[in-house]
Amino acid sequence: MKKRYIIATSVIGILIISYGFVGNYFYNFALNPNSEKEFLQDNPNLGESEAVSALVAEENELLDVTFSETNVPIQENIVSKDDLTLNANVYENNNADHKWAIVAHGYTSNSTQMTRWIRNFYDKGYSVLAPDLRGHGESEGDYIGMGWDDRKDMLQWIDTIIAKDPDAEIALFGISMGGATVMMTSGETLPDNVKVIVEDCGYTSVMDVFTYQLDDLFNLPPFPVMSAANTITKIRAGYDLNDASAIDQVSKSTTPMLFIHGEADSFVPFEMLDEVYNAANVEKESLVIPGAEHGQAENVDPELYWKTVWEFVDNYM
């Protein structure tokens, strides 16, 4: 009897250790900003779209460089509700007439890599605040929020703009994880200053996109890996992956929203577009760019991209 008890206890101990090991491995793999994200390197789902015009891309890159050289941002800081110092680059436009855009970057990126979108909003007559999401760029944080905890930070950035300009009219824009961030923000109680939201290739939920990547990269089913990863996430990052749903947040939103996705996106699957779009009970439109892979919609057809953005945004700003 004693022998059986020892064996059973040993087996349970091994299972618990294995569960923790698996959970920690995948937590570090996906959510630890200090671990190397090797799966992003040479990832076939993150290649440059074949539909991108080399000439157009070169012209846009030159405009981005010129903008960066001639427009030096002001650094703005806030302290998050959990005591992190978060950074943003602010481009104040003297011709803005109270129009502001908050431009949110993607996974493992930062505000300095959002020049294309900052430039277009600025040239349209907006002041722009481009935050480094927690754990990215110059912002503190030892985990990646995947848009969920970032939504709370976005509320503070919105308040920061209103403190500067009480008459501000604010557009929220985000790409990839930034797209998920603005969608997750949309379900919160927002001040009337927030007029419109544009998301580009955001995901339906953190659990959905991680489950998809788990199958794509490792050919593994969600159970028990995602359960283990979620347990460790709750311990180390303090949030539940099951709660981090753009679909649920969008369904509560009252803010007009434009949804953009590349039809060839296989990193955040194109099919997710319909799910978030259908969940929205607001004034809305969608834009699909044929041939565009993940985050490449603007590169593939910048003319259609910005024409659609401005036609939608101008209705509310």
PyMOL commands that set and color helices and strands:
alter all, ss='L'
color gray80, all
select helices_A, chain A and resi 2-31+38-40+44-46+54-70+111-123+148-164+177-186+206-218+225-236+246-252+272-279+297-300+302-313
alter helices_A, ss='H'
color red, helices_A
select strands_A, chain A and resi 74-79+85-91+99-104+127-131+169-175+194-200+257-262+284-289
alter strands_A, ss='S'
color yellow, strands_A
deselect
rebuild
show_as cartoon
